[in-house]
Amino acid sequence: MQDSPISKIFLEGREFYVKRDDLYDPYLSGNKFRKLHSLIHTPTQTYSTLISYGGTQSNAMLALAALCKSKGWEFIYYTKPLSKEQKSQQGGNFADALCLGMQHIEIEDGLYREFIASLRLAQNSTTLLVDQGGAMPQAREGLEQLAREIRNAKASKELPFEAVATPSGTGTSAFFLAEALPEMRVYTTPSVGDSAYLLEQMHYLGEIPPNLMILESSKKFHFAKPYREFYEIGKKLSQTGIVFDMLYAPKMWMMLLEQTQESLLYIHSGGVSGNETMQLRYAKKFGITF
Ligand SMILES: *Cc1c(COP(=O)(O)O)cnc(C)c1O
């Protein structure tokens, strides 16, 4: 597998570099590609089935569906009950994952927590449980590879960036990247909950690396909700010639523009396939067309 390329963009008069992890595959790209690196390199006969759980438009779900299809593994995915509207949606991550062979099982709200906890017992030598968002210790390997690519690119192409940035959900990607790249600051921002919640999630992975910088907004944004501010920054981002995801990227870019000054490399975290359903929601809320 080749190193992902680096592009240069201009945003609000500043120059940024972008590591194009979005270019690997339409479904299995960005930080999901990095986090699933060890599974991508696992021999096919190791497992027969992968199980996971979480959101119905999750990028991790789609990446796992694509991975299982390529490996010939069964993929079983558990969620809370879906609305009729969600079930009938034509495009988007959920519909795409079903097309890739995902078996979807709904678990009643009241039983969900307990059921998910019990999944750990369903694991055996040929069935692997992947936690929500692909948050697993094996993710370290892929982010070490990313760190090597960043280090090599900076040295061999003499790029001037002094720090890197990538948005967080579970924080797995930013955490392992910071650990593997101690010589550079790694900026991130929480997309789900606040900094305290993000730190709590990261503590499961180990001691927080000192070069990991969490940027926080003064305004509270709820995950996956459409915001006018995100739309505005999204519009500027769309003029760079690179398509960014509409869930995680807008807040990260807002924070970088507001709170940093140095030359930066943004690690594209993928997730562009989810834009279709987000655009529908923006259209509904603000009457905006794309
Ligand atoms: C999953 C995802 C993230 C969050 O990654 P974590 O490792 O869970 O922090 C960020 N950006 C995009 C586009 C994603 O799909």
The ligand as a Tripos MOL2 file, in Angstrom:
@<TRIPOS>MOLECULE
LIG
   15    15     1     0     0
SMALL
NO_CHARGES

@<TRIPOS>ATOM
      1 C1        -14.6950    8.1030   12.8100 C.3       1 LIG1
      2 C2        -14.3380    9.4450   12.3620 C.ar      1 LIG1
      3 C3        -13.6340   10.3470   13.1850 C.ar      1 LIG1
      4 C4        -13.3250   10.0490   14.6220 C.3       1 LIG1
      5 O1        -12.2970    9.1240   14.7990 O.3       1 LIG1
      6 P1        -11.9170    8.5980   16.2510 P.3       1 LIG1
      7 O2        -10.7410    7.7270   16.0420 O.co2     1 LIG1
      8 O3        -13.1020    7.8020   16.7440 O.co2     1 LIG1
      9 O4        -11.6620    9.7500   17.1210 O.co2     1 LIG1
     10 C5        -13.2600   11.5680   12.6400 C.ar      1 LIG1
     11 N1        -13.5670   11.9070   11.3660 N.ar      1 LIG1
     12 C6        -14.2740   11.0780   10.5680 C.ar      1 LIG1
     13 C7        -14.6190   11.5320    9.1980 C.3       1 LIG1
     14 C8        -14.6710    9.8240   11.0380 C.ar      1 LIG1
     15 O5        -15.3790    9.0250   10.2240 O.3       1 LIG1
@<TRIPOS>BOND
     1     1     2 1
     2     2     3 ar
     3     2    14 ar
     4     3     4 1
     5     3    10 ar
     6     4     5 1
     7     5     6 1
     8     6     7 2
     9     6     8 1
    10     6     9 1
    11    10    11 ar
    12    11    12 ar
    13    12    13 1
    14    12    14 ar
    15    14    15 1
@<TRIPOS>SUBSTRUCTURE
     1 LIG1         1 GROUP 0 **** ****
